[in-house]
Amino acid sequence: MIREIQFYKNHFTDFYISLDSSVQEKIEFVFKIIRTVDRIPEKFFKHIEGSDGLFEIRIKAGSGIYRIFCCFDKGRIVTLFNGFQKKSQKTPKKEIEKAARLKQEYFNKKGGKS
């Protein structure tokens, strides 16, 4: 295993539980790629432009598009924050702001940056 995935608070798990099992399976598939592949394809994992180390995990399941915000901690740990179903071309600013706030809170509670 190259990376470890951890959850910060319950934002991601609440989102995950609300999804159909087929979407959950696709998320698990992408998590396996993140954990095991040296270079994660951009199709599944991309830096959020203009952010300070915030990334989005990109899931396409059926006709739905889903995003999960995360960051790296100590290089090998991927910390998950909030997730949502994408319904427009552009990622909603409030979702990015929420992820940035959760990331800041996470590192403040840890006592510094990774």
C-alpha positions as CSV (number, residue, x, y, z in Angstrom):
1,M,0.0,0.0,0.0
2,I,1.4,3.4,-1.1
3,R,-1.2,5.6,0.6
4,E,-3.6,5.4,3.6
5,I,-7.0,7.0,3.5
6,Q,-8.5,8.5,6.6
7,F,-11.7,10.5,7.3
8,Y,-11.9,13.8,9.1
9,K,-15.1,13.9,11.2
10,N,-18.2,12.4,9.7
11,H,-18.8,14.6,6.6
12,F,-17.6,12.0,4.1
13,T,-19.2,9.0,5.8
14,D,-22.6,10.8,6.0
15,F,-22.3,11.5,2.3
16,Y,-21.2,7.9,1.5
17,I,-24.1,6.3,3.4
18,S,-26.6,8.4,1.5
19,L,-25.4,6.9,-1.9
20,D,-26.6,3.9,-3.9
21,S,-24.5,0.8,-3.5
22,S,-23.4,1.0,-7.1
23,V,-21.9,4.5,-6.4
24,Q,-20.3,3.2,-3.2
25,E,-18.7,0.4,-5.2
26,K,-17.2,2.9,-7.7
27,I,-15.9,5.0,-4.8
28,E,-14.3,1.9,-3.3
29,F,-12.7,1.1,-6.7
30,V,-11.2,4.7,-6.9
31,F,-10.0,4.4,-3.3
32,K,-8.2,1.2,-4.2
33,I,-6.4,3.1,-7.0
34,I,-5.5,5.9,-4.6
35,R,-4.1,3.5,-2.1
36,T,-2.1,1.4,-4.5
37,V,-1.1,3.2,-7.6
38,D,2.1,5.3,-7.6
39,R,0.8,8.0,-9.9
40,I,-3.0,8.5,-9.6
41,P,-4.5,9.3,-13.0
42,E,-6.0,12.9,-13.1
43,K,-9.3,11.2,-14.2
44,F,-9.6,10.2,-10.6
45,F,-7.7,12.7,-8.6
46,K,-7.0,16.4,-9.3
47,H,-5.6,19.5,-7.5
48,I,-8.2,22.3,-7.0
49,E,-6.8,25.3,-8.8
50,G,-6.2,28.3,-6.6
51,S,-6.3,26.2,-3.4
52,D,-3.6,25.5,-0.9
53,G,-3.2,21.7,-1.2
54,L,-6.8,20.8,-1.7
55,F,-7.6,18.0,-4.0
56,E,-10.8,16.4,-5.4
57,I,-11.4,12.7,-5.9
58,R,-13.4,12.3,-9.1
59,I,-16.0,9.6,-9.4
60,K,-18.3,9.0,-12.4
61,A,-20.9,6.3,-11.8
62,G,-23.7,5.8,-14.3
63,S,-24.9,9.3,-15.3
64,G,-23.8,10.8,-11.9
65,I,-20.7,12.7,-11.1
66,Y,-19.4,12.8,-7.6
67,R,-16.6,14.7,-5.9
68,I,-14.8,14.1,-2.6
69,F,-12.5,16.8,-1.3
70,C,-9.3,15.8,0.4
71,C,-5.7,16.7,1.2
72,F,-2.4,15.0,1.8
73,D,-1.0,14.7,5.3
74,K,2.7,13.6,5.7
75,G,2.7,12.8,2.0
76,R,1.2,9.3,2.3
77,I,-2.0,9.9,4.2
78,V,-5.0,11.2,2.2
79,T,-7.5,12.9,4.6
80,L,-11.1,13.0,3.3
81,F,-13.4,15.9,4.0
82,N,-16.8,16.6,2.3
83,G,-18.4,15.0,-0.7
84,F,-21.2,15.9,-3.0
85,Q,-23.0,15.0,-6.2
86,K,-22.0,17.4,-9.0
87,K,-25.0,18.8,-10.9
88,S,-23.4,21.5,-12.9
89,Q,-20.3,22.1,-15.0
90,K,-18.6,24.1,-12.3
91,T,-17.9,22.9,-8.8
92,P,-20.0,24.9,-6.3
93,K,-17.9,27.5,-4.5
94,K,-19.6,26.7,-1.2
95,E,-18.4,23.1,-1.4
96,I,-14.8,24.2,-2.0
97,E,-15.0,26.7,0.8
98,K,-16.4,24.1,3.2
99,A,-13.5,21.7,2.3
100,A,-10.9,24.5,2.8
101,R,-12.5,25.3,6.2
102,L,-12.4,21.6,7.2
103,K,-8.8,21.3,6.0
104,Q,-7.8,24.3,8.1
105,E,-9.6,23.0,11.1
106,Y,-8.0,19.6,10.7
107,F,-4.4,21.0,10.7
108,N,-5.2,23.4,13.5
109,K,-6.3,20.5,15.7
110,K,-3.2,18.6,14.7
111,G,-1.1,21.5,15.7
112,G,0.4,22.6,12.4
113,K,0.8,21.8,8.7
114,S,1.9,18.5,7.2
